[in-house]
Amino acid sequence: MGRSNRRQRRTQQNTPYEPVGNVEFPGIMGWMQRNGKILFLTGIVFMVLSVGAGAFASGLGNADPRDIVTPTPTSTADATATGEATPTEEPIERQYSSAPDMEIDPEQSYRAVIHLEAGDIVIDLLADAAPEYVNNFVFLARNRFYEGLTFHRVLPGFVAQAGDPLGTGTGGPGYTLEEETNNEPFEAGSLSMATSRAGVSGSQFFITLAPTPLLQDDFTVFGRVVEGMDILQGVTPRDPDLPGQPRGDVIQSIEIVEE
């Protein structure tokens, strides 16, 4: 008996514990016990909704109106939607392999209107007296070469010079011109092409601010200011060879008018 009881106790100790059956509670406790899973799931759903609502409300309370971007229609979007191309401005060409072919009619009258912020300078171009210079000037102006360039050298009582892409007095369009000559006098407001040891500049021009007969032997007049001499006289003085110079007055455009 003693050995049998000891074997029985060892067997009970080595047997894993099985869970006991459900204990039924009376009343509301019993109902909650029977519907425990439903109550558990309902509680989880309620908790998730509560946390989400709180986070949403918190986000609204901290929102900065500047963080809210409202898309607006643009011309690009409209063009894309309709299949139409959006117009773009062509880049300005400032380097050429050679001087332009003759395109003007020397018998025709041409005017150049230099648009500055301060006003316009109107120049009669002398196509009959210097057709090559006028043709070159008209070609560059029509191709917007001078847009954005400055009067880089302005010496009061002498000349106002422009047309250099570099703004230093050393740049040009990649070519030089053959020299033209005539007997037009250098009065105040005379337009001429600049020169250097390399020859006649393809783009740099100057306008005299006073009579300069000393230029007669080395330069050639191909235009005269007929309006806006006061604008020309007001162009900012500067010498690119000196340090600390103010920025030159910008040429907005040069318009060519045929008459």
KAFEN-V111682 format. One record per helix or strand. SS is the DSSP state (h for helix, s for strand). FROM is the first residue (numbers start at 1). TO is the last residue. If there is no record, write none. Layout:
BEGIN
SS/FROM/TO
SS/FROM/TO
END
This chain:
BEGIN
h/2/14
h/27/34
h/36/62
h/65/67
h/75/82
s/110/116
s/119/125
h/131/142
s/150/150
s/153/155
s/159/162
s/176/177
s/190/196
s/199/208
h/213/215
s/221/227
h/229/233
s/238/238
s/250/258
END
